[in-house]
Each structure stands twice: as structure tokens, then as C-alpha cells.
Amino acid sequence: MQVDLLAGTSHRTAVMPERRPTLLLFDSGLGGLTVLSEVVRCRPDADIVYVADDAAFPYGRLSEAALVERVLAVMERLVARFHPDLVVIACNTASTLVLPALRARFPIPFVGTVPAVKPAAERTRSGLVSVLATPGTVARDYTRGLIESYAGGCEVTLVGATGLAGLAEAALKGEAIDDGAVLAEIAPCFVEREGRRTDVVTLACTHYPLLLARLRRLAPWSVDWIDPAPAIARRVAALLGPARERPDAGEARAVFTAGTRLSGPARIALAGFGLAQVEIEAMPA
């Protein structure tokens, strides 16, 4: 079975069920909501289970071995309970490490989220590209392999933002976040070299598009921000095939492995994404 390094997806084709398809979107927190919006736009007929493994948030604090073990253990329970037709790993940190193990364990398609290095290299005019990611994604051999394969002619700056995902979740919940803190996280993305400037920044964490309007406002100059969510949604639609004519709207629920981060504003934010039904599938960290 081949693996598409760019899209982070296997070429295993989903079998279109007679019933509405069930899609499971998995993340360590709320960043995957940016992917959810695009997936629902492409397949409004699907039943959606959005899972936030908040008991282990953030994934960047886990060793590689612990992260693989964690995601496999959680996915065992989720697949047994929800029987999804397709799973989206809406988390770069997990996707760049765990996808091979998931595909080996489960006979269903997995769509991953990996840094959009190839599109960034294709779009840049200055040859200066930045990858804004978590420290875990920056450290992965997978990420460096993408750069070697697709961006050999570019100067790529890898920026491991330590606190940006947490700031994005706080903003989503309506909490006040400091512009200075956000700017400090993104400032290393902006490089000037012999009259050239960074002109493309790929958002290699699904949390980051939650802050996109603020990122654009705070950026020292205009750049092309690449959000991978539309490409992920197109891949999901391609694997499932077209929706039937006049399909019924799918149902949606959110599942948390701890729920300790579920404040009132967080529930309101989830409802805004169509996730008014919230459940706890308790798992220890």
C-alpha cells in the first residue's frame, strides 16, 4: 500500500455504505474544528464524530513511543464504539508519526494532516518559506523528508511554536489573549534575505487557522498563509465518493477523553461548529 507523503493519506479506498457514512475526526484538542468545517462543507450528509483527546493535551509533551501507544489505545476504543467508515487524524503532531501504525492496525482509510510543504514551494516567489508548527512536528524526520522531497529549491524555516495551540484554544473559548504573545510565536517565520522576504507560511497545526485573522493582522508584512483543511476535505470526499442526491443532513457529536477543559464558552464554541451534543469517553492521561 502506497502512502501519499504530501496529503498524508493512504491509497486504500473507502467502501461507500448504503447508510450515511460515519466520519471520525480526531485531534488532541479543538484545532481539528478547522478541518471539521471543511469536511462538513464537502459531505454534509455524513455523520460526524469529533474526538478531542484532551486527557493527553498537548501531544507535544509526549515522547514518540508514548504518542504512538496513546493514539492506538484511544483509537481502539473509538473504532469499536463508532465503527467509522473513515478517520481523519486532524493533528499534525500525531499524523507525522502515528499514521503507519494506524493503517497497519485498522482496515479502514485514514486521512492524515501533514505540513503542506509542496504547495508552499509551488506558491513562493521569493524562495523563502516558513513552516509554523508544534515543536514535535518540527522535530519529525517526516517533516524534513517532505522538505527534501518537495522544497529542495527553497530556503525553508521551521518554526516550533511552543504556546500557539494553547492560545488558539483560549481564543476559541472567548478568553482574552495577548497580541504580543501571538506575535512572539510567529515572528521567527518572517525572514529577510538579500532583499527577499518570506512570502508563504504553511500552518502545520490545525489549531493555528483558528487565529488566522489575528495572524494576518499581526504579521510584519503580507504573506500567503496555507491552511491544509480544504485539501483534507477534498481527499475525504474523493475516498467516500459523491454524496447522494438530496441527502439527509448528518448528525454530529463531540467526544472528549477528559472534559476538564469544557467550559461554558467552549461548549458554545462547539455548538457553533454544529457540535451541540457533547460526551465524555473517559480515558486516563
C-alpha positions in Angstrom: 0.0 0.0 0.0 1.5 3.3 -1.0 1.3 6.4 1.1 1.0 10.0 -0.3 3.6 12.0 1.7 2.0 15.3 0.8 -1.6 14.6 1.7 -0.7 12.1 4.5 -3.3 9.7 3.1 -3.2 6.1 2.0 -4.5 4.9 -1.3 -6.8 2.5 0.4 -10.3 3.3 -0.9 -13.3 3.5 1.4 -16.3 1.4 0.6 -19.3 3.6 0.3 -22.0 2.3 2.6 -25.7 2.2 1.9 -26.3 4.1 5.1 -24.9 7.6 5.8 -21.2 7.4 6.2 -19.7 7.9 9.6 -16.6 10.1 9.7 -14.4 10.2 12.8 -12.2 13.4 13.2 -9.5 13.0 15.8 -7.4 15.7 17.5 -5.7 16.3 20.8 -7.9 19.3 21.3 -10.1 21.8 19.4 -7.8 22.5 16.4 -9.5 19.9 14.3 -12.6 22.0 14.2 -10.9 23.9 11.4 -10.9 20.6 9.4 -14.4 19.7 10.5 -15.9 22.8 8.9 -14.4 22.0 5.5 -15.3 18.3 5.7 -18.9 19.1 6.5 -19.0 21.5 3.6 -17.9 18.7 1.3 -20.0 15.9 2.8 -23.0 17.4 4.7 -24.7 14.0 4.7 -22.1 12.3 6.8 -22.5 11.5 10.5 -19.6 13.2 12.3 -17.9 12.1 15.5 -15.4 14.8 16.6 -13.0 13.4 19.2 -10.7 15.6 21.3 -8.2 13.6 23.3 -7.9 16.4 25.9 -6.8 14.0 28.6 -3.4 13.9 26.9 -3.4 17.5 25.5 -0.9 18.7 24.4 0.6 15.8 22.4 3.9 17.6 22.1 4.8 16.8 25.7 4.7 13.0 24.9 7.7 11.0 23.7 7.3 9.5 20.2 6.8 6.0 21.6 4.2 7.2 24.2 2.3 9.2 21.5 2.0 6.1 19.2 0.9 4.0 22.2 -1.6 6.6 23.3 -3.3 7.2 19.9 -3.5 3.5 19.1 -5.1 2.8 22.5 -7.7 5.6 22.1 -8.4 4.6 18.5 -9.1 1.0 19.5 -12.0 2.2 21.8 -13.3 4.7 19.3 -13.4 2.3 16.3 -15.1 -0.4 18.4 -17.7 2.1 19.6 -18.4 4.2 16.5 -17.4 1.9 13.5 -16.3 4.8 11.3 -16.1 4.4 7.6 -13.1 6.8 7.5 -10.9 8.5 10.1 -9.3 11.9 9.8 -6.3 12.5 12.0 -6.8 16.2 12.3 -3.5 16.7 14.1 -0.1 17.3 12.5 1.9 16.1 15.6 0.1 12.7 15.5 -0.1 12.4 11.7 3.6 12.8 11.2 4.3 9.8 13.5 1.3 7.6 14.0 -0.3 7.1 10.6 1.7 3.9 9.6 0.8 2.2 12.9 -2.9 3.1 12.5 -3.1 1.8 8.9 -1.4 -1.4 10.0 -3.8 -1.9 12.9 -7.2 -1.0 11.3 -8.7 -2.0 7.9 -10.3 1.5 7.3 -8.9 4.5 5.5 -7.1 7.1 7.5 -6.6 10.7 6.2 -3.7 12.5 7.8 -2.7 16.1 8.3 1.0 16.8 7.4 2.8 20.1 6.6 1.8 21.5 3.3 5.4 21.8 2.1 4.8 21.1 -1.6 2.1 23.7 -2.1 4.2 26.2 -0.2 7.2 25.5 -2.5 5.0 25.9 -5.6 3.5 29.2 -4.5 6.6 31.0 -3.3 8.2 33.7 -5.4 10.9 34.7 -3.1 12.1 31.2 -2.3 11.7 31.8 1.4 9.1 29.6 3.0 8.2 29.0 6.7 6.6 26.1 8.3 4.8 27.1 11.5 4.2 24.0 13.6 4.5 22.5 17.0 8.0 21.6 18.3 7.1 17.9 17.8 6.2 18.3 14.2 9.3 20.4 13.5 11.5 17.6 15.0 10.0 14.8 12.9 12.1 13.2 10.2 8.8 13.0 8.3 8.7 16.8 8.1 12.3 17.1 7.0 11.7 14.4 4.4 8.9 16.5 2.9 11.2 19.4 2.6 13.9 17.3 0.9 11.4 15.8 -1.5 9.4 18.9 -2.4 11.2 22.1 -1.4 14.8 21.5 -2.4 15.0 24.8 -4.2 13.7 26.8 -1.3 15.0 28.1 2.0 12.6 26.6 4.5 12.4 28.0 8.0 11.0 25.6 10.6 9.3 27.4 13.5 8.3 25.3 16.5 5.7 27.4 18.3 5.5 26.3 21.9 2.3 28.1 23.0 0.4 29.0 19.9 -2.0 26.0 20.0 -3.0 26.8 23.6 -3.5 30.5 22.7 -5.8 29.3 19.8 -7.9 27.2 22.1 -8.2 30.1 24.6 -9.3 32.5 21.8 -11.9 30.0 20.6 -13.3 29.8 24.1 -13.6 33.6 24.2 -10.7 34.2 26.5 -8.6 37.3 26.1 -5.2 36.6 24.6 -2.3 39.0 24.3 -1.3 40.1 20.8 2.3 40.3 22.0 2.2 36.6 22.9 0.9 35.6 19.5 3.4 37.9 17.7 6.3 36.3 19.6 5.2 32.9 18.4 5.0 33.8 14.7 7.9 36.4 14.5 10.6 33.8 13.5 8.5 32.9 10.4 9.4 36.3 8.9 12.8 36.2 7.3 14.6 38.8 5.2 17.4 37.7 3.0 19.3 39.9 0.5 16.2 41.9 -0.5 13.9 38.9 -0.4 11.2 38.2 2.3 9.3 35.2 3.4 6.1 35.1 1.3 4.5 31.8 2.2 3.8 30.4 5.7 2.2 27.0 6.0 0.1 26.4 9.1 1.3 23.0 10.2 -1.0 22.7 13.2 -4.8 22.5 12.8 -5.2 24.9 15.8 -3.5 27.8 14.0 -6.2 28.7 11.5 -8.4 29.5 14.5 -6.2 32.5 14.8 -5.8 33.3 11.1 -7.5 36.7 11.2 -5.2 37.7 14.1 -2.1 36.3 12.3 -2.8 38.4 9.3 -3.3 41.5 11.4 -0.1 41.0 13.4 2.2 39.9 10.6 5.0 42.3 9.8 4.2 42.0 6.1 1.7 40.2 4.0 2.3 36.5 3.3 0.3 33.6 1.8 -1.0 31.6 4.8 -1.7 28.0 3.8 -4.5 26.2 5.7 -4.5 22.5 4.9 -8.1 21.9 5.8 -9.6 22.3 2.3 -7.2 19.8 0.8 -8.0 17.3 3.6 -11.7 17.7 2.9 -11.2 17.1 -0.8 -9.3 13.9 0.0 -12.1 12.7 2.3 -14.7 13.4 -0.4 -12.6 11.6 -3.0 -12.3 8.5 -0.8 -16.0 8.4 0.0 -17.3 9.4 -3.4 -20.0 11.9 -4.1 -22.9 12.4 -1.8 -26.3 11.0 -2.9 -28.9 13.3 -4.4 -30.9 15.2 -1.8 -29.1 13.5 1.2 -30.4 14.0 4.7 -28.1 16.1 6.8 -25.8 14.0 9.0 -25.7 14.1 12.8 -22.7 15.3 14.8 -21.4 14.8 18.2 -18.2 15.8 20.1 -16.4 13.3 22.4 -13.8 14.3 24.9 -11.5 11.9 26.8 -11.4 14.1 29.9 -13.8 17.0 29.6 -11.9 19.1 32.2 -11.4 21.9 29.6 -15.1 22.1 28.7 -16.1 25.5 30.0 -19.4 27.1 29.1 -17.8 29.2 26.4 -16.1 26.1 25.0 -19.5 24.4 24.7 -20.9 27.5 23.0 -18.0 27.4 20.5 -18.6 23.7 19.8 -22.3 24.4 19.2 -21.2 27.0 16.6 -19.5 24.2 14.7 -22.6 22.0 14.9 -21.5 20.0 17.9 -24.2 20.7 20.5 -24.1 17.1 21.6 -21.0 16.5 23.9 -20.0 13.3 25.5 -17.1 12.1 27.7 -15.3 8.8 26.8 -13.1 8.9 29.9 -9.5 7.7 29.4 -6.6 8.5 31.7 -3.8 10.6 30.5 
